[in-house]
Amino acid sequence: MLESAGNILMILQADYPPDIRLTKEIAALTARGFRLFLLCNNKAGSARREEVDGATALRLRHWGARWTGIINIPLFFNPVWLWGVRRAIKENAIQAIHVHDLPLALAAIWAGRWFGLPVVFDVHENYPEAMRIWGHKGLFWFILRNPWLSERLERYCLRAADAVITVSEEHRELFLRQGLPPEKVHFVGNTVDLESYLQMAVDPEIIDRYRPWYVLEYLGKFGPERDLETAIRGLHFLRTEIPNIRLLLVGDGPNVAELRQCAREEGVEELVEITGWVPFDQTASYIEACRICIVPQPSNPFIDNTIPHKIFQYMALEKPVICSDAKALVRIISGSRCGEVFASRSAEDFARAVLKICKSDFPYGANGRLAVKDKYNWQNSARTLLDLYNHLFAREKNKD
């Protein structure tokens, strides 16, 4: 029987920390009296049970650097995860399950049915469409990165879950078109906690390091789907108009070598800097050091339903934003009048957007901050999350 506040098990296929969205969800729920347990992977070999960010992390066993990624592979039928979910529920008096993303969603559904618990399916991205982009032939391709299978698995989990969360309005509308009832699908934006982010300390050394340059910045994970190559090629059109132009890529990813090769081929290698991963508490310093922030990932069925957290970090710190014509990005950037949009994969149009901002005194940055303050902030997102759980727990209580 569920009480007004109770024990929630979150299931995450990756290690924790770090995950900014989870950290905010945990903080919002624990502030209202819920107790959070987090079953997660353990590639780093961290403590099996540990209090982290207000939640109790329940990590899988670490099998060594060589074997952990294989034995703990996040698949719904992997007995390591199935046993982990079962043990977490039984040992911690769990009253609701909150699973993040598709690979382990069916395991959560099974556990919910077995133990009579409600399940919340938190969909961070359009997984089937992502598999069409990322999928490749290989040993586990048929299970891990098969768009046909993931589409059918998602369809079942969406209908079997008690509630569904999306990170964008576009993704929610997609699920409604697929027949899910509106009261089941909840939009909890991947927004920024404005108050805490503005209080983040800024490192003056980082600011001074880039002061001589006109810096375009991308923050986050690299990958072929991010299309940072378009920004690199755009430097060819910008270096004459903006002699001190620089492209700062803050992060890391699997295609760093390809990005460096692209810069060499374009003859702009000296204009591109890749920092590698930086801690979250340094991200504000790097954003403050730039003139324009970019989100070049191109329009496609995956990106059109996704909104990255970085876009709200940019806006919160009053930086003009340049984005592709992906549907969700255009709605936010054009609707807030806080940046410019360019045609996906067009380096020349990317350069046009940069020059338009560079030569304008329009208050892009101020508009972005205002939009975050009024609409795109975690306080609004958290309210939806809390309403979901209050309704879910009240419904379960009435069943009894």
C-alpha positions as a printed Julia matrix, in Angstrom:
400×3 Matrix{Float64}:
  0.0     0.0     0.0
  1.4     3.39   -1.0
  1.6     6.25    1.46
  1.6    10.0     0.7
  5.38    9.69    0.25
  7.27    6.45   -0.16
 10.18    4.51   -1.58
 10.93    4.83   -5.3
 13.41    2.67   -7.2
 15.04    4.37  -10.18
 16.79    2.14  -12.73
 19.64    3.58  -14.8
 21.68    1.62  -17.34
 24.8     3.79  -16.83
 26.97    4.56  -13.82
 25.84    7.22  -11.36
 27.07    9.88  -10.92
 27.07   11.8   -13.22
 23.63   12.38  -14.72
 22.32   15.92  -14.38
 18.7    15.03  -15.13
 18.65   12.28  -12.49
 20.27   14.56   -9.94
 17.5    17.11  -10.41
 14.74   14.5   -10.31
 16.17   13.01   -7.11
 16.39   16.44   -5.47
 12.8    17.32   -6.42
 11.35   14.07   -5.12
 13.37   13.83   -1.91
 12.44   17.43   -1.06
  8.81   16.27   -0.99
  9.48   13.35    1.32
 10.05   10.5    -1.11
 13.0     8.18   -0.53
 14.99    7.38   -3.66
 16.96    4.23   -4.43
 18.97    4.06   -7.64
 19.95    0.76   -9.25
 22.75    1.53  -11.69
 25.77    0.08  -13.48
 29.24   -0.01  -11.96
 31.89    0.26  -14.67
 33.95    2.54  -12.42
 34.15    0.02   -9.58
 32.45    2.28   -7.01
 30.96    1.21   -3.68
 28.05   -1.23   -4.09
 25.81    0.77   -1.74
 26.36    4.48   -1.16
 24.43    7.64   -0.33
 24.8    10.01   -3.3
 22.94   13.29   -3.96
 20.2    12.39   -1.5
 19.57    8.92   -2.94
 20.85    5.46   -2.06
 22.87    4.14   -4.98
 22.6     0.35   -5.38
 25.32   -0.56   -7.84
 25.81   -3.81   -9.67
 28.93   -5.82   -8.99
 32.12   -4.64  -10.66
 33.72   -7.56  -12.5
 36.93   -5.8   -13.48
 37.7    -3.43  -16.34
 37.61   -6.18  -18.94
 34.38   -7.97  -18.04
 32.04   -5.47  -16.36
 30.81   -3.95  -19.63
 29.95   -7.44  -20.93
 28.47   -9.07  -17.82
 26.5    -5.97  -16.81
 25.3    -5.19  -20.33
 21.95   -3.33  -19.95
 19.46   -5.72  -21.53
 16.01   -6.43  -20.14
 16.65  -10.2   -20.03
 20.14  -10.03  -18.49
 19.86  -12.02  -15.24
 22.34   -9.68  -13.54
 19.88   -6.79  -13.93
 16.79   -8.91  -13.27
 18.27  -10.18  -10.01
 19.4    -6.66   -9.12
 15.9    -5.23   -9.61
 14.3    -8.06   -7.61
 16.75   -7.7    -4.73
 16.44   -3.9    -4.65
 12.64   -4.12   -4.44
 12.58   -6.78   -1.72
 15.33   -5.31    0.48
 14.18   -1.67    0.37
 10.37   -1.86    0.56
 10.04   -0.26   -2.88
  6.61    1.16   -3.71
  7.13    2.44   -7.26
  9.61    1.87  -10.1
 11.01    4.66  -12.31
 13.04    3.32  -15.24
 15.18    5.53  -17.46
 15.26    4.7   -21.19
 14.38    1.62  -23.18
 17.08   -1.07  -22.66
 15.87   -1.94  -19.13
 12.25   -0.81  -19.44
 10.85   -4.29  -19.96
 12.71   -5.59  -16.9
 11.01   -2.81  -14.9
  7.6    -3.71  -16.39
  8.09   -7.37  -15.47
  9.13   -6.44  -11.92
  6.15   -4.12  -11.58
  3.77   -6.88  -12.62
  5.45   -9.44  -10.34
  5.44   -7.24   -7.24
  2.27   -5.28   -7.99
  4.06   -1.92   -8.29
  3.38    1.04  -10.61
  6.03    1.77  -13.24
  7.07    5.16  -14.63
  8.89    4.99  -17.99
 11.19    8.04  -18.4
 11.97    8.3   -22.14
 15.04   10.48  -22.63
 15.17   10.13  -26.41
 13.55    8.56  -29.45
 15.42    5.29  -29.04
 14.22    3.47  -32.2
 15.22    6.44  -34.37
 18.54    6.7   -32.53
 19.21    3.08  -33.41
 18.63    3.86  -37.08
 21.47    6.38  -36.79
 23.8     4.57  -34.4
 23.08    0.95  -35.24
 25.73   -1.09  -37.01
 26.37   -4.74  -37.69
 28.2    -6.6   -34.96
 27.98   -9.27  -32.3
 25.08   -7.75  -30.34
 23.57   -5.7   -33.17
 20.36   -7.68  -33.46
 19.45   -7.1   -29.81
 21.14   -3.83  -28.9
 20.84   -1.69  -32.0
 18.07   -3.17  -34.07
 15.51   -0.44  -34.93
 12.77   -2.95  -35.76
 13.09   -4.7   -32.4
 13.5    -1.53  -30.34
 10.42    0.03  -31.97
  8.25   -2.91  -30.98
  9.77   -3.14  -27.54
  9.14    0.55  -26.95
  5.56    0.28  -28.16
  4.85   -2.49  -25.66
  6.56   -0.72  -22.74
  4.74    2.54  -23.43
  1.4     0.8   -23.15
  2.35   -1.39  -20.2
  3.79    1.43  -18.05
  1.54    3.3   -15.66
  2.98    6.68  -16.66
  5.35    7.94  -19.35
  7.72   10.92  -19.19
  9.21   12.74  -22.18
 11.87   15.47  -22.27
 10.28   17.41  -25.15
  6.8    18.49  -26.15
  7.45   17.08  -29.62
  8.11   13.61  -28.23
  4.95   13.76  -26.15
  2.95   14.71  -29.26
  4.51   11.76  -31.11
  3.31    9.35  -28.41
 -0.16   10.89  -28.46
 -0.32   10.37  -32.23
  0.62    6.74  -31.59
 -2.49    6.38  -29.44
 -1.34    6.91  -25.84
 -3.92    8.78  -23.72
 -2.93   12.38  -22.88
 -3.26   11.84  -19.13
 -0.61    9.11  -19.29
  2.17   11.09  -21.0
  3.91   13.83  -19.02
  6.36   16.39  -20.4
  9.17   16.97  -17.87
 11.58   19.26  -19.69
 15.33   18.75  -19.63
 15.64   22.26  -18.24
 18.14   24.05  -16.04
 17.84   24.92  -12.35
 18.32   28.63  -12.96
 18.99   29.73   -9.4
 21.66   27.14   -8.65
 23.28   27.45  -12.09
 23.64   31.22  -11.78
 25.31   30.7    -8.41
 27.94   28.37   -9.87
 31.44   29.75   -9.39
 33.2    31.03  -12.52
 36.92   30.39  -12.94
 38.64   33.65  -14.0
 41.56   31.72  -15.49
 39.24   30.04  -17.99
 37.66   33.38  -18.87
 41.05   35.04  -19.37
 42.35   32.13  -21.46
 39.79   32.8   -24.21
 39.39   36.56  -23.85
 41.42   37.42  -27.02
 39.22   35.24  -29.22
 35.74   35.37  -30.67
 34.72   31.95  -29.39
 31.98   29.72  -30.75
 31.32   26.95  -28.26
 29.75   23.53  -28.21
 29.31   21.79  -24.85
 28.66   18.09  -24.37
 29.12   14.71  -25.97
 30.55   14.35  -29.46
 29.27   11.86  -32.0
 28.44   11.61  -35.71
 24.82   12.61  -34.99
 25.97   15.94  -33.46
 27.34   17.11  -36.84
 30.13   19.25  -35.4
 31.78   18.91  -38.79
 29.4    21.55  -40.16
 30.64   24.04  -37.55
 34.26   23.18  -38.4
 33.63   23.69  -42.11
 31.85   26.94  -41.33
 35.12   28.4   -40.04
 36.34   28.51  -43.66
 33.66   31.14  -44.38
 34.21   33.04  -41.12
 37.97   33.44  -40.72
 38.18   36.44  -43.04
 35.22   38.32  -41.54
 36.2    37.43  -37.94
 40.02   37.06  -37.86
 40.07   36.05  -34.19
 37.39   33.35  -34.59
 37.83   30.12  -32.61
 35.7    26.99  -32.23
 35.83   25.54  -28.72
 34.5    22.0   -28.34
 34.04   21.31  -24.63
 33.58   17.59  -24.14
 34.58   14.29  -25.68
 33.18   11.44  -27.69
 33.91    8.56  -30.05
 34.65   10.67  -33.13
 37.35   13.05  -31.83
 39.87   11.72  -34.36
 37.4    12.35  -37.2
 36.79   15.91  -35.99
 40.5    16.64  -35.9
 40.86   15.16  -39.38
 38.02   17.37  -40.64
 39.74   20.45  -39.22
 43.01   19.49  -40.96
 41.28   18.91  -44.28
 39.53   22.29  -44.04
 42.78   24.05  -43.14
 41.37   25.35  -39.85
 43.13   23.05  -37.41
 44.61   25.99  -35.5
 41.12   27.47  -35.03
 39.64   24.41  -33.28
 40.25   23.37  -29.67
 38.93   20.21  -28.03
 39.11   20.3   -24.24
 38.09   16.76  -23.32
 35.55   16.13  -20.56
 35.18   18.85  -17.95
 33.28   18.6   -14.62
 29.76   19.99  -14.6
 30.77   22.68  -12.12
 33.18   24.08  -14.74
 30.64   24.3   -17.55
 29.46   27.78  -16.58
 33.04   29.05  -16.81
 33.45   27.77  -20.35
 30.08   29.14  -21.43
 30.89   32.54  -19.95
 34.14   32.53  -21.93
 32.42   32.35  -25.32
 30.47   34.76  -27.54
 28.05   32.34  -29.22
 26.93   28.84  -28.28
 25.99   26.26  -30.88
 23.75   23.18  -31.24
 24.43   22.0   -34.81
 22.85   18.52  -34.64
 20.8    18.17  -37.84
 17.08   17.74  -38.29
 15.99   14.09  -38.45
 13.31   11.96  -36.72
 15.67   11.41  -33.75
 16.89   14.97  -33.18
 13.49   16.54  -33.94
 12.11   15.03  -30.72
 15.11   15.76  -28.49
 16.1    18.83  -26.48
 19.59   18.79  -24.93
 20.14   20.25  -21.46
 22.98   22.42  -22.82
 20.61   24.69  -24.7
 19.1    25.92  -21.43
 22.55   26.33  -19.87
 23.45   28.61  -22.8
 20.25   30.62  -22.44
 20.56   30.92  -18.67
 23.97   32.57  -19.06
 22.65   34.99  -21.7
 24.57   33.59  -24.65
 23.15   33.82  -28.18
 22.42   30.35  -29.53
 22.82   29.04  -33.06
 20.96   25.83  -33.81
 20.0    23.72  -36.78
 16.47   23.61  -38.13
 15.58   20.57  -36.0
 11.94   20.95  -34.97
 12.3    21.11  -31.16
 15.32   23.41  -31.32
 13.6    25.85  -33.66
 10.56   26.06  -31.39
 12.7    27.13  -28.46
 15.3    29.34  -30.14
 13.02   31.11  -32.6
 10.14   31.25  -30.15
 12.35   32.85  -27.5
 14.14   35.08  -30.04
 17.43   34.14  -28.4
 19.44   33.04  -31.44
 19.49   32.14  -35.1
 18.61   29.0   -37.04
 20.61   27.56  -39.94
 19.84   24.88  -42.52
 21.01   21.46  -41.3
 24.45   20.42  -42.59
 25.01   23.72  -44.4
 28.37   25.2   -43.38
 27.69   28.34  -45.41
 24.34   28.94  -43.72
 25.93   28.24  -40.34
 28.46   30.98  -41.08
 25.65   33.32  -42.14
 23.94   32.83  -38.77
 27.2    33.52  -36.9
 27.81   36.73  -38.83
 24.24   37.92  -38.3
 24.66   37.66  -34.53
 28.2    39.04  -34.61
 27.08   42.2   -36.43
 23.86   42.71  -34.47
 23.09   44.43  -31.18
 19.79   42.54  -30.85
 19.31   41.28  -27.23
 19.55   37.57  -28.0
 21.17   36.79  -24.65
 18.72   38.76  -22.54
 15.8    37.12  -24.35
 17.24   33.68  -23.59
 17.62   34.42  -19.89
 14.06   35.75  -19.74
 12.7    32.62  -21.46
 14.47   30.38  -18.94
 13.25   32.49  -16.04
  9.63   32.5   -17.22
  9.25   29.07  -18.82
 12.23   26.8   -19.43
 13.35   26.21  -15.85
 13.58   23.14  -13.64
 11.1    24.53  -11.12
  8.35   24.19  -13.75
  9.6    20.75  -14.82
  9.79   19.53  -11.21
  6.21   20.62  -10.6
  5.04   18.28  -13.37
  7.13   15.43  -11.97
  5.72   15.9    -8.47
  2.15   16.15   -9.75
  2.68   12.87  -11.61
  3.84   11.06   -8.47
  1.19   12.58   -6.22
 -1.48   11.42   -8.65
  0.13    8.0    -9.1
  0.43    7.35   -5.38
 -3.09    8.6    -4.68
 -4.45    6.27   -7.36
 -2.61    3.29   -5.9
 -3.84    4.14   -2.42
 -7.44    4.27   -3.65
 -7.04    0.76   -5.11
 -6.56   -0.53   -1.59
